Amino acid sequence: MRKAEVFFRAGCLASLVCLALAGISACGSSEHSTSTSGAGASKSHKPAKSKAATAKPGDINPADMVAAVSSAKVGPPVEMRFLLPSRPEVGQVVDLDVALIPRAPIPDSFAATFSAAEGIEIVDGAQMERVDKLKDGVPIHHIVKIRPKRDGIFALSAVVSMDQANQDLLRTFSIPVIAGEGLPEQVAKGP
């Protein structure tokens, strides 16, 4: 039994890291410049303003968002997608736009609770209030304000609680977040 649990956790972690690495282009800055004048060369990170960075939460098309990872192959009828307008920098607050999308059979209502792993903190939006009168495929947007404490790859957890036909259902999602330089020791090694 212990071996199965270890393999399950390793598989979840590997999936999370793969999704995070695949999502680098989704949450990375498209404009990096390097200053080489003088003895102290340094990188200047100035994220480019994209349409997603200037759009309001309800204006973002869920097709332009990244799917959150759920360990359940089959689960309650809800999908979670997210978007970071730019790669979060250490110590800076950034808005994480989350969309919950109900699917048929449509739940009567749902709510979500977000929690962060060590190395990143939730500044605001840890609780999404219960929403009812849901429609199939119509996203409900929520903003979670996060602040990384250090460079690295982190995971936010989201537990979505749903009420469907007088039953309480739960589904857990993971949202990978690459902060600052990600894992510097991996960047230094190269491919």
C-alpha distance (Angstrom), angle and dihedral (degrees) to the residues before:
residue distance angle dihedral
M1 . . .
R2 3.80 . .
K3 3.83 92.3 .
A4 3.80 91.5 53.8
E5 3.81 90.8 52.4
V6 3.82 91.8 49.4
F7 3.82 92.0 49.3
F8 3.82 91.0 46.5
R9 3.81 92.4 51.7
A10 3.81 92.0 44.3
G11 3.80 90.0 50.1
C12 3.81 91.7 49.8
L13 3.80 91.3 48.6
A14 3.80 92.1 47.6
S15 3.81 90.5 49.4
L16 3.80 90.6 49.5
V17 3.81 93.1 49.9
C18 3.82 91.7 47.1
L19 3.80 90.9 50.3
A20 3.79 90.7 47.2
L21 3.80 92.2 50.7
A22 3.80 91.2 45.8
G23 3.79 89.6 50.0
I24 3.81 94.8 54.0
S25 3.78 90.6 102.2
A26 3.80 90.0 48.6
C27 3.78 94.8 55.9
G28 3.80 102.2 23.3
S29 3.73 126.8 102.5
S30 3.76 115.7 -107.8
E31 3.79 94.3 -152.1
H32 3.81 120.5 61.2
S33 3.78 122.4 157.8
T34 3.77 129.1 -171.7
S35 3.75 121.9 -148.5
T36 3.80 113.4 -149.8
S37 3.79 100.3 173.0
G38 3.80 116.6 121.4
A39 3.78 129.4 -3.2
G40 3.81 96.5 -59.1
A41 3.80 106.3 64.6
S42 3.80 112.3 -175.0
K43 3.76 139.4 174.5
S44 3.76 119.5 -112.0
H45 3.79 114.2 -151.2
K46 3.79 111.1 -159.6
P47 3.78 109.9 161.9
A48 3.77 115.3 -140.7
K49 3.78 115.6 -121.2
S50 3.77 107.9 -114.5
K51 3.77 128.7 -173.5
A52 3.80 87.4 -99.8
A53 3.82 91.5 54.5
T54 3.79 92.5 55.2
A55 3.81 98.1 36.4
K56 3.78 122.5 99.4
P57 3.82 115.9 -118.0
G58 3.82 94.6 -102.4
D59 3.82 92.4 48.4
I60 3.81 96.1 63.6
N61 3.78 115.8 98.8
P62 3.84 109.8 -130.0
A63 3.82 88.5 -137.8
D64 3.84 86.6 67.7
M65 3.82 91.0 54.2
V66 3.83 130.7 85.0
A67 3.81 120.1 -110.2
A68 3.79 115.9 -115.1
V69 3.81 115.7 -128.7
S70 3.79 121.0 -109.2
S71 3.79 121.5 -170.9
A72 3.81 90.0 -149.2
K73 3.78 113.2 90.5
V74 3.79 90.0 -162.5
G75 3.74 121.6 23.0
P76 3.74 148.1 136.0
P77 3.79 114.2 -34.6
V78 3.78 103.5 -91.5
E79 3.79 134.1 105.3
M80 3.81 125.0 -157.3
R81 3.80 124.3 -152.9
F82 3.81 129.7 174.4
L83 3.79 142.4 -169.0
L84 3.79 133.4 -161.7
P85 3.83 111.5 -164.3
S86 3.82 90.5 -149.9
R87 3.78 139.3 -2.6
P88 3.81 108.4 -77.3
E89 3.81 114.8 -113.3
V90 3.81 121.7 -144.7
G91 3.80 111.3 -87.8
Q92 3.82 94.1 9.0
V93 3.81 123.6 112.5
V94 3.80 115.3 -129.0
D95 3.81 131.5 -178.7
L96 3.79 116.5 -117.5
D97 3.81 108.6 -159.1
V98 3.80 110.6 -148.6
A99 3.80 124.9 -171.5
L100 3.79 122.5 -163.9
I101 3.78 111.1 -160.7
P102 3.81 118.8 -165.4
R103 3.80 116.7 -143.4
A104 3.81 131.8 -164.3
P105 2.95 125.2 -49.8
I106 3.80 81.3 49.8
P107 3.82 116.4 -142.3
D108 3.80 117.6 -124.8
S109 3.81 89.7 -124.9
F110 3.79 142.8 -22.1
A111 3.80 141.8 -161.5
A112 3.81 132.9 -175.8
T113 3.78 137.9 -145.2
F114 3.82 120.7 -159.3
S115 3.80 126.0 -157.4
A116 3.79 132.0 178.5
A117 3.79 134.5 -137.1
E118 3.78 121.2 -126.5
G119 3.81 111.4 -71.7
I120 3.79 96.5 42.3
E121 3.77 131.2 59.6
I122 3.77 135.3 -157.8
V123 3.80 109.1 -127.3
D124 3.82 96.8 -178.5
G125 3.79 139.2 -8.9
A126 3.82 99.8 47.4
Q127 3.79 89.4 141.0
M128 3.80 126.3 51.2
E129 3.79 109.0 -161.8
R130 3.81 120.2 -125.1
V131 3.81 113.8 -81.1
D132 3.79 124.1 -162.2
K133 3.82 136.5 179.2
L134 3.80 90.1 59.8
K135 3.80 123.8 -178.0
D136 3.79 126.4 -150.4
G137 3.81 110.6 -94.8
V138 3.83 95.6 -0.7
P139 3.84 107.8 126.3
I140 3.79 123.9 -134.1
H141 3.82 109.0 -150.1
H142 3.79 126.4 -147.9
I143 3.82 131.5 176.7
V144 3.80 121.1 -137.4
K145 3.81 113.9 -170.4
I146 3.81 110.7 -147.4
R147 3.81 134.8 -177.5
P148 3.83 122.1 -164.9
K149 3.80 115.8 -139.9
R150 3.83 94.6 -160.7
D151 3.81 142.9 -1.5
G152 3.77 114.5 -75.3
I153 3.78 148.2 87.5
F154 3.78 112.5 -72.6
A155 3.78 138.3 174.1
L156 3.76 130.9 -133.4
S157 3.78 114.9 -156.5
A158 3.77 122.8 -145.0
V159 3.78 124.0 -167.9
V160 3.79 112.6 -163.5
S161 3.80 114.9 -161.1
M162 3.78 116.6 -161.4
D163 3.75 135.0 -173.1
Q164 3.79 112.7 -146.9
A165 3.81 125.0 165.6
N166 3.84 90.1 -18.4
Q167 3.81 91.9 -53.2
D168 3.79 124.9 118.3
L169 3.81 111.5 -135.0
L170 3.81 129.6 -176.3
R171 3.78 132.0 -159.6
T172 3.80 124.7 -178.7
F173 3.80 124.3 -149.4
S174 3.82 133.5 -174.0
I175 3.79 123.3 -145.5
P176 3.82 115.1 -163.3
V177 3.81 116.6 -143.9
I178 3.80 123.5 -168.9
A179 3.80 108.8 -156.4
G180 3.80 126.8 -163.6
E181 3.80 109.7 -36.2
G182 3.81 93.7 -8.9
L183 3.80 108.1 -137.9
P184 3.84 103.9 -8.4
E185 3.82 93.6 -164.0
Q186 3.82 89.6 57.9
V187 3.83 91.7 47.2
A188 3.82 90.7 51.6
K189 3.83 91.9 53.1
G190 3.78 93.6 52.5
P191 3.81 125.0 -160.1
